[in-house]
């Protein structure tokens, strides 16, 4: 029997993405500014890819290599005030709840703050951008290289005279046909903690999302999302990141996200959190990265 061939996207496909209407591939300009739902956006239109960034959060909301479906999921509706759900939010300088200040925002200040675009360029292979946020004695930069593949690196510089503890994450929402039809490969044998049951966990074989998942594995490296519905495999490389976090809410409702819409993603994140949080002395740096491509 002949094996199924990977599906290649033709003109007009993928237009159900909530940001597709903003992009005009024939414009001839690699970078354009726009506005959507009260946020200032940078649109990237290159022969090798399309992408959308939000100044709020320095957040990559959309990335689509030419000839492929979008790699990232993004909610169609955004709150008037607050974080945008989707793309790759930067959780910084803490992941999850703040360990001491209960009233401070979940996942930190970065995804709620306006970042500055300090560098952008395009060449034959794609685009290179750098976003920066200065917050008190911290400076954080997000470097993005986009073309046939996606590469993000988060660099934190601590400029205070006292040491501090940093936890952070590149909280990527990957677009899938149906979360019930995907399998995550590459975590076999990984140990960590299940944040839903609050128990230690160890992954045996492939990971499938049955009714929600929130696990923090003590491993970086490569994870593959095998999507049976789209006959697509996404390769996600977390390199030397201390943690890989896998999350989906299952049947638990998400604010302003419909049930059907919520089936279209799975979050696989590069992180340094919990026991793997980073202690930075004055002048030290911390790095976090994620790369992705269709394999």
N, C-alpha and C positions, 0 to 999 in steps of 0.2 A: 504494500500500500504506500502511496506517495506521502511523504511527510509534509505537514502544513508549512507554508512559507510565511515569514514574518510580514505583517501588513505594513505597507508604506502609505503614508497619508498623501492624498491628492489635493489639488486646489479646492478650497471650500470646506474641507474637513477640519474639525477642531474648532469650528466657529461657535460652539456652545460654551466656550470658555468666557467668563464674564468680562474679560478685558479685550476680547478679540476685536470688537468694534472700534477700538481706539487706534489700532495698528494699520498702517497703509504701506505695504511692502514696496510700492512703486514710488515712494516719495523722494528717494534719492539721498536723503539725509540720515546718517546713522543715529543721531540723537535729536529728540524733540521733547519739549516740555508740554504737559497737559494737566488737566484737573479732573478728578473723578470723586464723587461723593465727599467733597470738601477736602480732599487730599491733593497735594502737589505731586505729580508723577513725572518720572523720566522714562520716555519710550525709546527703546533700542530696536532699530530695524537694520539688519545687516544681511548680506547674501547667505550667511551661514546660520543665522538664528534671529529670533525675536525675543525681546524681554521687556519687562516693566518693573521699575523700582518705585517705591514710595519714599519721599523725603522723611516722612514720619517713620522712625525705626530703621532708616537705611535699609529697607526691607525689599528683597527681591520677591515680587509677587507672581511673576510669570516668566517661564523660560521654555522656549520651543525651538529645538534644532530644525533646520530646514528638512522637510520630508518626514517628520515625525509628529506624533501627537505631543501636546504639552507634557512636560515632565512634572510640573508643579500644579497642585490644586489651590484654588482660592475661592473663598465664599463670595457669592454674588452681592450680598448686602453687608455693609460695614456699619458699625455703631457710629452715631454722630460724634461721640467723644469716646476714645479708648482705642485699644489695640485692634489691628486688622487681623482677622483669622485667615491664615493661608500663606502660601509661598514659603519663605524662610525667615520667620521672626528671629530676632537676636534677643535671647534671654540673657540679661547681663545687668548688673554685676552679681546677681544671684539667680539661682534656678529654683522654681517653685516658690514656696512661701519664705519670706525673710525669717531667719532663725530667731530674731529677737523683737522685731517691730511688726506686730500683727496688722497694723493699719497701712503698711506700705504695699505697693502694688505687687501682685503675683508676677513672678518672672522678672522683676526689676524695672529700672527706669528706661532702658534703652529703646524698647519697642514703643514707648509713649513719647519719646523726645524727637525733635527735628535734627537730622544729621546734615552735615555739609558735604557736598560733592567737591572734592579737592583735586580730582584728576579724572580725565576721560580721554580715550584715544581709540581709534579703529585702524585695523590693518587688514590684510588679505585673509588672515586666519580667524578674525573675530574682533572682540572689543575687550578693553581693560579699563576698569573703573575702580576708584578708591573713595570711600565715604569715611567721614570722621565725626566723632562725638567727643567733646571735652566736658567732663563732669567733675567739678571740684578738683581733687588731686589725681583723677583718673583720665586717661585718654584711651579711646578704643577706635580702631580702624577696621573697616571691612573691605577687603580686596576681592574683586570679582574678575575672573577671566571667563568669557563666554564665547563659544563658537559651536563646533560640533559637540563639545562637552561643556559641562558646567563646573567651575572651580571657585570655591569661596574659602577665604581665610580670615579669621578674626584674630586681631593682634591687640592685646591689652598692655598698656604701660602704666606702672604704678609710680607716681611721682611724689608721694608723701614720704616723710622721714620715718614713719612707723610701719611695721609689717601689717599686712591685712590678709583676709581670706577671700578668695574669689571662687564663685561657682558660675558656670555659664553654659550656654547651649546654642547650637544652630538648629532650631526647631523646625525641620523641613517637613512639609505636608506633600507627599508624593501622590500624583494623580493616578488612579487605577480604575478599571472598568467596574469593579464591585469588590469591596473589601472581603466579601465572603468567598471570592474566587481567587485569592492570591495566597501564595506561600512565600515565606521569608527563609532564604537559604544563607548559610554561613555562620549561624549562631550555635551550631551543634556543640555541646559541651560547655557553653558559656554559663558562668554562674553570676548571680546578682540578687536583686530583690524585687518582689512583686508588690507594687505600691497599692494594689487593690486589696489583696489579702493580707498585706503587711508581713509577709513571710519570705524567707530566703527562697530562691528558685534556681533551677538548673535546666537549661534547654536541652532536650533530647530530639535530634532530628530537625526537620523543618518546623517553623512556627506558623500556625494559622490562627486567625482572629475568629473566635467563636462568638462571644458576646462581650466585647470589650477587652482591652489589654493595656496595662501600664507597667512595664518592666524596665528596670535599669540594670543593664548587664555590665560587668566589669571587664569590658573588652571594646577595643576600637576595631580597626580593620574593615574588611569588605563584607557587605550584605547585598544579596540579590533578591529583588522582588520579582517573583515569577507570576505573571498575570495571565491566567488561562483565558479570560474573556477577550483580551486584546492580542493574545499570542505575542506578548512582549515581555522582555526581561530588562529591568532597570538595574544597573550596577551602581552601588553607592559605596564609596571608599572613604572611611573615616580615618585612615592612616593610623597615627599613634595616639589618637584621642583616647583618654582614659575610659570613657563610657560610651555605650550605645543604648539609647532609650527608644523603646517601641511603644507607641500609644495609639489607641483608638477608643472612643467613648462607648462603642457598642450601642445598646438601646437607650443609653442615657442622653437626654436631649441637649443640644448645643444652642446657645442663644443665637437667634436670627439665622439658623441653619436648618433647612428642612430635613426630614428623615431621608428622602431620596438623595439629596445633595450630600449628606454626611456619609453615604455609602461609597462615595467616589474618592476617598483618600485613605492612606495609612501614613502615620508619622513615624519616620525613622530618623533619629536625631543623633548628631555628634555632641558629646557633652563632657564636662568635668564637674561632677556634683557629688553630694553626699560625702562618703569617705574619700573620694577622689578629688574633692575640692582642692584648689591650689593656694598655698601660702606664698605670698609675694613679699619680698623685702623691698626696701626703697630702691627704685631704679630698675627693678626686674620686669621681665615681660612674660606673658603667657599667650599661647597660640592654640587655636582650634581650627579644624578644617573639615571640609566636605567636598568631594568630587562626585560627579554623576554623569552617566552616559547610558545610551541604549545598547545593550550587549547582545 
